[in-house]
């Protein structure tokens, strides 16, 4: 079983929250242009960390995180209406720095290749 129920539920939650953000259903001016990258659920599916990414300054990322975390009540109520789950998990939003890290690795590899060409 490579694809478990936890993964399916996490994907559903991710898609629904992404749609809420995309269509402007969350009306908090602190939330910038964010992308929901993935959702990590605990084994009992009571808690979920929702990872998001955003380009821009650290202050913008912090404002977006604060805005998303303050909208948790609204998001959970919307998820309860949209998904047929017995329990909607408690949500917390976390900035996902994996995209920045991969860009950094790409840059380092590019610099190494350029250094080899010069030799």
Buried (B, 14 or more C-beta within 10 A) or exposed (E): EEEEEBBEBBEBBBBBBBEBBEEEEBEBEBBBEBBBBBBBBEEEBEEBBBBBBBEEEEEBBEBBBBBBBBBBEBBBEBBEEBEEEEEBBEBEBBBBEEEEEEEEEEEEEEEEEEEEEEE
